[in-house]
Amino acid sequence: MKNMSLTEFANKTASKSPVPGGGSVAALCGALSGALAEMVSNLTIGNKKYIKVETDMISVRDKVIILRESLMNDIERDSDVFMLVMDAYKMPKGTDEEKLIRLKTIQDRLKKAATVPMEVAKKSYEIMSLSSIVVEKGNKNAITDGLVCTMLARTAVLSALLNVKINLSSISDNEFVEKLSKEVNELEARCINDESRILKSVSI
């Protein structure tokens, strides 16, 4: 999917196909957020006016490159795990043994389907944290790009967390659900607070 054109991806998302869906779009938002952070970093690096922060910008750029590329791969990963869950629900259930196998497969795949968007949320939050540096120290001519980076990262985080929540609602492993739910709630709160702080740090 990451090799589709923008038009192809949008058309595929708009179609009756269940994938790509919200989880894949969340990963794309995270990747685009990273691209903006990378852009502002590149517009700052090599500029004599910002020589004092060049090391910081190089560090941000190098970290974001890795996160962006990983999130691009997550676009497909999220769709793949969703389809695995759908396939599990189609497994035979004519005998008691088949029912047990089907149930276990569904539960295992639901855990994976919750884990992938959790990873997307965490990576996107890392980009949000880096966006704070970009907004504070980056090229001021691109400060609005830095702010859009922050807002896109927020969208990626919260959207991915929604996908975690919907999968957790169908998982019977209480220990797994409790652990991941705690992580979801903590990350959600940090994300909302950090976005507000970063946006308020700039007067336009």
Secondary structure, DSSP 8 states (H G I E B T S, - for coil): -TTS-HHHHHHHHHSS-S-S-HHHHHHHHHHHHHHHHHHHHHHHTT-GGGGGGHHHHHHHHHHHHHHHHHHHHHHHHHHHHHHHHHHHHTS--SSHHHHHHHHHHHHHHHHHHHHHHHHHHHHHHHHHHHHHHHHHHS-GGGHHHHHHHHHHHHHHHHHHHHHHHHHHTT---HHHHHHHHHHHHHHHHHHHHHHHHHHHT---
